[in-house]
Amino acid sequence: MTALNPANLPTRVSFSLYWLARHCTAAGLPRRAVITEVERRTQNNQVAMILGRFFHSVVQAVADERGSGKSQAEAVAGAFPVVVSKYKEKYRDLNLDYEPLVQDVHETVLNHFDLGFDRATRIDVEQELESVDGNLFGEPDWVEFRDEQIHLVDFKLTRDAVRLNTPKNVAQIAYYSHLIMDNYGSLPGAATIAGLRGAQHQVATSPQELRQVSKRASEISERLSVAASSRLQLEDLASPATASCFACRYRAVCEVAAR
């Protein structure tokens, strides 16, 4: 059996945990919660994760510049080189000068994002929100308040509009909408999954979907609480199935995983 570290079991549910644990609670656990060492992400996955963070960092930096009264072009010209320099220093093995997605990000924030500062009364960029019951938390990429409505935007690192409309991306919009409802008292009037070079997908959420999010998160939270107090093993939280086990990071160490 695979031992867990009770002190490192999550006490709140992030979207990553929520999504990975939708079929199997064990699959959503962070590595620090499992005592046995497991295989790390592949290099390709690591690069994609870093570039995704780079995209978010550029949006944040440009938003900060726009908030000081600069035009979009001025904000991008000032913020973009600074973010690139920081990432070059932090990730020296990643050659950003020859990474096509870096140019895509620049072109996107310069020409395809209406950051809305001229009309919005307030914009929150990656501000942490927590549900009323304390079970869920997250940082929506972009929450814009305008004309008594809320516009939610989630940024994705793809040029293909078709790839924006995935079950995971749509579920993330519902998850963030639940947090927005709990914190601001109303659903987003518009929700957009925004990719590179103008790629977009609009998503509508319903109160029923939000109730499902809350119910599922409560179930995950309860299972983790029991696991911590009863000192359960990884396998006690597993729900083995071929589809979910195939992509699970714990497949090699989980004794009940479907092979």
C-alpha positions as CSV (number, residue, x, y, z in Angstrom):
1,M,0.0,0.0,0.0
2,T,1.1,3.6,-0.7
3,A,1.4,5.8,2.4
4,L,0.1,9.4,2.5
5,N,1.4,12.3,4.5
6,P,-1.6,13.6,6.3
7,A,0.0,17.0,7.0
8,N,0.3,17.6,3.3
9,L,-3.2,16.6,2.3
10,P,-5.0,19.7,0.8
11,T,-7.5,21.4,3.1
12,R,-9.1,23.3,0.2
13,V,-9.9,22.2,-3.3
14,S,-8.2,24.0,-6.2
15,F,-9.4,23.6,-9.8
16,S,-6.5,21.2,-10.6
17,L,-7.5,18.9,-7.7
18,Y,-11.2,19.3,-8.6
19,W,-10.6,18.3,-12.2
20,L,-8.1,15.5,-11.6
21,A,-10.2,14.0,-8.8
22,R,-13.5,14.0,-10.8
23,H,-13.2,10.2,-11.3
24,C,-10.7,9.3,-8.6
25,T,-9.8,11.3,-5.5
26,A,-6.3,9.8,-5.4
27,A,-5.5,11.1,-8.9
28,G,-5.9,14.7,-7.7
29,L,-3.5,14.6,-4.8
30,P,-0.4,16.8,-5.0
31,R,3.0,14.9,-5.0
32,R,3.8,16.3,-1.6
33,A,0.9,14.3,-0.1
34,V,2.3,11.0,-1.3
35,I,5.3,9.7,0.6
36,T,6.5,7.5,-2.3
37,E,8.5,9.4,-5.0
38,V,6.6,9.5,-8.3
39,E,7.7,10.4,-11.9
40,R,7.9,14.1,-12.7
41,R,6.4,15.8,-15.7
42,T,8.0,15.2,-19.0
43,Q,10.1,18.0,-20.4
44,N,7.4,19.0,-23.0
45,N,4.8,19.3,-20.3
46,Q,7.2,21.5,-18.2
47,V,7.9,23.8,-21.1
48,A,4.1,24.2,-21.8
49,M,3.5,24.9,-18.1
50,I,6.3,27.6,-18.1
51,L,5.0,29.2,-21.3
52,G,1.5,29.3,-19.9
53,R,2.7,31.1,-16.8
54,F,4.7,33.4,-19.1
55,F,1.4,34.3,-20.9
56,H,-0.3,35.1,-17.6
57,S,2.7,37.1,-16.4
58,V,2.6,39.2,-19.6
59,V,-1.2,39.9,-19.2
60,Q,-0.6,40.9,-15.5
61,A,2.3,43.2,-16.4
62,V,0.4,44.8,-19.3
63,A,-2.7,45.3,-17.0
64,D,-0.5,47.0,-14.4
65,E,0.9,49.3,-17.0
66,R,-2.6,50.1,-18.5
67,G,-3.8,50.8,-15.0
68,S,-1.3,53.6,-14.7
69,G,-2.9,55.4,-17.7
70,K,-0.7,54.1,-20.6
71,S,-2.1,53.1,-23.9
72,Q,-2.2,49.5,-25.0
73,A,0.8,49.9,-27.2
74,E,2.8,51.8,-24.5
75,A,1.9,49.2,-21.9
76,V,3.0,46.3,-24.1
77,A,6.2,48.1,-25.1
78,G,7.1,48.7,-21.4
79,A,6.0,45.4,-19.9
80,F,6.8,42.7,-22.4
81,P,10.7,43.0,-22.4
82,V,10.7,43.1,-18.6
83,V,8.7,39.8,-18.4
84,V,10.9,38.2,-21.1
85,S,14.0,39.2,-19.2
86,K,12.7,37.7,-15.9
87,Y,11.8,34.4,-17.5
88,K,15.2,34.2,-19.3
89,E,16.9,34.6,-16.0
90,K,14.7,32.1,-14.2
91,Y,14.6,29.4,-16.9
92,R,18.0,29.5,-18.5
93,D,17.5,26.3,-20.4
94,L,14.5,27.7,-22.2
95,N,15.5,29.7,-25.3
96,L,12.7,32.3,-25.4
97,D,14.3,34.1,-28.4
98,Y,13.5,31.2,-30.6
99,E,10.2,30.1,-29.1
100,P,7.3,30.9,-31.6
101,L,4.7,31.1,-28.8
102,V,6.5,34.1,-27.3
103,Q,5.9,36.1,-30.4
104,D,2.3,34.8,-30.4
105,V,1.9,36.2,-26.9
106,H,3.3,39.6,-27.9
107,E,1.1,39.9,-30.9
108,T,-1.9,38.7,-28.9
109,V,-1.7,41.2,-26.1
110,L,-0.8,44.0,-28.5
111,N,-3.5,43.5,-31.1
112,H,-6.2,41.0,-29.9
113,F,-6.9,41.9,-26.3
114,D,-9.4,44.6,-25.4
115,L,-8.3,45.0,-21.8
116,G,-11.2,47.3,-21.2
117,F,-9.6,49.9,-19.0
118,D,-11.3,52.8,-20.7
119,R,-14.8,51.5,-19.8
120,A,-14.4,49.1,-16.9
121,T,-14.9,50.3,-13.3
122,R,-12.7,47.6,-11.9
123,I,-10.5,44.8,-13.1
124,D,-9.1,42.0,-10.9
125,V,-6.2,40.0,-12.4
126,E,-5.4,36.6,-10.7
127,Q,-6.9,37.6,-7.4
128,E,-7.6,34.7,-5.1
129,L,-11.2,33.9,-4.3
130,E,-12.6,31.4,-1.8
131,S,-16.1,29.9,-1.7
132,V,-18.4,30.8,1.2
133,D,-18.1,27.3,2.6
134,G,-14.3,27.4,2.4
135,N,-14.0,24.3,0.3
136,L,-12.9,25.9,-3.0
137,F,-10.4,28.5,-3.9
138,G,-8.8,29.8,-7.1
139,E,-7.4,32.8,-9.0
140,P,-9.5,33.6,-12.1
141,D,-7.2,35.1,-14.8
142,W,-9.4,38.2,-15.5
143,V,-12.5,39.4,-13.7
144,E,-13.8,42.7,-15.2
145,F,-16.6,44.8,-13.8
146,R,-18.4,46.9,-16.4
147,D,-21.9,48.4,-16.7
148,E,-23.1,46.4,-13.6
149,Q,-22.0,43.2,-15.2
150,I,-19.1,40.8,-14.6
151,H,-17.0,39.5,-17.5
152,L,-14.8,36.4,-16.7
153,V,-11.8,35.7,-19.0
154,D,-9.6,32.6,-18.8
155,F,-6.4,32.6,-21.0
156,K,-5.1,29.6,-22.8
157,L,-1.9,29.0,-24.7
158,T,-3.3,27.9,-28.1
159,R,-4.0,29.5,-31.5
160,D,-6.8,27.0,-32.3
161,A,-10.3,28.2,-31.3
162,V,-11.6,24.6,-31.5
163,R,-9.1,23.5,-28.8
164,L,-10.5,26.1,-26.4
165,N,-13.8,24.3,-26.3
166,T,-12.8,21.3,-24.2
167,P,-14.6,19.8,-21.2
168,K,-11.7,20.8,-18.9
169,N,-11.7,24.4,-20.0
170,V,-15.5,24.7,-19.8
171,A,-15.4,23.1,-16.3
172,Q,-12.9,25.7,-15.3
173,I,-15.2,28.5,-16.3
174,A,-18.0,26.9,-14.2
175,Y,-15.6,26.5,-11.3
176,Y,-14.5,30.1,-11.4
177,S,-18.2,31.3,-11.9
178,H,-19.0,29.5,-8.7
179,L,-16.3,31.5,-6.9
180,I,-17.5,34.7,-8.5
181,M,-21.1,34.0,-7.5
182,D,-20.1,33.4,-3.9
183,N,-17.9,36.5,-3.7
184,Y,-19.8,39.1,-5.8
185,G,-23.4,37.8,-5.6
186,S,-24.0,37.3,-9.3
187,L,-23.0,35.1,-12.2
188,P,-20.7,36.5,-14.9
189,G,-22.7,38.1,-17.6
190,A,-20.1,36.9,-20.0
191,A,-17.4,34.3,-19.8
192,T,-14.7,33.9,-22.4
193,I,-11.9,31.4,-23.0
194,A,-9.3,33.5,-24.8
195,G,-6.4,31.9,-26.8
196,L,-3.7,33.4,-28.9
197,R,-4.1,35.7,-32.0
198,G,-7.8,36.3,-31.4
199,A,-8.9,32.7,-30.8
200,Q,-11.9,32.8,-28.5
201,H,-14.8,30.7,-27.2
202,Q,-17.8,32.0,-25.3
203,V,-19.2,29.9,-22.4
204,A,-22.6,30.1,-20.7
205,T,-23.0,28.8,-17.1
206,S,-26.2,28.0,-15.2
207,P,-27.0,27.8,-11.5
208,Q,-27.4,24.1,-11.8
209,E,-23.8,23.7,-13.0
210,L,-22.7,25.8,-10.0
211,R,-24.6,23.5,-7.6
212,Q,-22.8,20.5,-9.2
213,V,-19.4,22.2,-8.7
214,S,-20.2,22.9,-5.1
215,K,-21.5,19.3,-4.5
216,R,-18.5,17.7,-6.1
217,A,-16.0,19.9,-4.3
218,S,-17.7,19.1,-0.9
219,E,-17.4,15.4,-1.6
220,I,-13.7,15.7,-2.4
221,S,-13.1,17.9,0.6
222,E,-14.9,15.4,2.9
223,R,-12.9,12.4,1.5
224,L,-9.6,14.3,2.1
225,S,-10.6,15.2,5.6
226,V,-11.4,11.5,6.4
227,A,-8.1,10.5,4.8
228,A,-6.2,12.9,7.1
229,S,-8.0,11.9,10.3
230,S,-8.1,8.2,9.6
231,R,-4.6,7.9,8.1
232,L,-5.8,6.3,5.0
233,Q,-3.6,5.1,2.2
234,L,-3.5,6.2,-1.4
235,E,-5.4,3.1,-2.5
236,D,-8.2,3.9,-0.1
237,L,-8.9,7.1,-2.1
238,A,-8.6,5.3,-5.5
239,S,-11.5,4.5,-7.9
240,P,-9.7,2.4,-10.4
241,A,-10.8,2.5,-14.0
242,T,-8.9,2.1,-17.2
243,A,-9.6,5.6,-18.6
244,S,-8.6,7.5,-15.4
245,C,-5.7,5.2,-14.4
246,F,-4.0,5.4,-17.8
247,A,-3.1,9.1,-17.3
248,C,-2.7,9.1,-13.5
249,R,0.7,10.2,-12.1
250,Y,0.3,7.5,-9.4
251,R,-0.4,4.6,-11.7
252,A,3.1,3.0,-11.1
253,V,2.8,3.0,-7.3
254,C,-1.0,2.5,-6.8
255,E,-1.6,-1.1,-6.0
256,V,-5.2,-1.1,-7.3
257,A,-4.6,0.8,-10.5
258,A,-6.2,-0.7,-13.6
259,R,-3.4,-2.1,-15.9
